[in-house]
Amino acid sequence: MAGYVEDRWVKKKKDPISGKRERTERYGKGKRYRVGGIPGVRDRSFDTLEDAKSWLRQSSTDQERGEFVDPRDGSLTLAEYIETFWMPGVRGAAKTRTSLEQRMRLHVVPHLGGMPLNKVSAAELRAYVVKLESSCSPQYARSILSALSSVLETAVDDKRIARNPMRSKSVRWPKLPDERREAWPEATARKVRDEISQRHRIAVVLGLGCGLRQGEVFGLSLDDIDYGRGVLNIRRQVQILNGRKYYTLPKGGKTRVVDMPRSVADELRKHVRTYPGSEIELPWGGPESDRERKKFSLVLTTKYGNAIAANTWNTEIWKPALARAGVIKPQVKGAKRWQWQAAPKDGFHVLRHTYASLVLEAGESVVTLAKWLGHSSPTITLDHYAHFMPEAGKKGRRAIDNLLGERGEAAGANSPDSPQGPP
């Protein structure tokens, strides 16, 4: 077994004359016994010999198995670990990093941040989940817990804790409500398209006709339109963070090619003739990346030739159009400004749901739709939009009816393999 126990109060060798072990200069100071010599494990001191031997046995075994975790590494508080070791290693889009930082700062650190890493137990987490459920939606609570679990999993990799308590069976995450994606009726979709201002009509057309996300519509350039092949190349989106706009890759960091129906192509040609695209320069990747700036001739811009900010567009363009189309109630004057009725299910993303419903109802394959939508797997598309498939369940019923119904019985009676009665 690797390692040894050293008595730091008396010398190891006996005096040749007296035959006794002499005291060291450290005698009576600090802890007496030191455990050392275990590869990859820091030395540790103890007051009693039994504690030192017990630590040596357990640590040597864990080290050989690759399971050793020094408790002193877990004495760092959760807040200190997040700031010093976890956040600097977070990758992804600037908006994603900012969202994670906010979840930690606003929801995790105030409740658990002062606790040492090795004291964050399943019991503490069960109580924390209850607090989250009382103050957040299930979906947002799960996103916070997912981020916290990532922190603790990283601490396991860093050998600061032995296991991730978020994986304990008793720590049950909030359940998501069974909410189905809802699409607009075709009449509503057409009415909103016709009620929105002419400059911004193309945004509705691209959402309904190609399933583009809002940021992808705002980031579409003239060079992304391929009229000859009848496709759109979705290569970027425009996002806003801390009041600043920037270009970034589409959601998930994935570009894609989307089918462009003839009606959408006609609308694009008309829009570009009326509102020629403006070449707009923005930082690429995030507001902090001013060194890397790129220019694109955007299809949709403000009347001043700037890139569109989603929050302003939603308030000043989108919601007035919804009100004129009768989707939401008219504006109400608040203390400082005109305010609109909340419309969580009637945001721009409902156009994407409507597009998916129309494509599936027309009989297009889920695999093709998943590719156009930019989903990583057709399974995701099915989870979101299977209820839009008109034939769902009908083909199965038809097959059983053919087997067991009148047609099936008649076919079976006429089959050459059917049993014959007495001659």
Secondary structure, 3 states (H helix, E strand, C coil): CCCEEEECCEEEEECCCCCCEEECCCCCCCCCEEEECCCCCCCEEECCHHHHHHHHHHHHHHHHHCCCCCHHHHHCEHHHHHHHHHHHHCCCCHHHHHHHHHHHHHHHHHHHCCCEHHHCCHHHHHHHHHHHHHHCCHHHHHHHHHHHHHHHHHHHHCCCCCCCHHHCCCCCCCCCCCCCCCCCCHHHHHHHHHHCCHHHHHHHHHHHHHCCCHHHHHHCEHHHEECCCCEEEECCEEEEECCEEEEECCHHHCCEEEECCHHHHHHHHHHHHHCCCEEEEEEECCCCCCCCEEEEEECCCCCCCCCCCHHHHHHHHHHHHHHHCCCCCCCEECCCCEECCCCCCCCCHHHHHHHHHHHHHCCCCHHHHHHHHCCCCHHHHHHHHHHHCCCCCHHHHHHHHHHHCHHHHHHHHCCCCCCCCCC
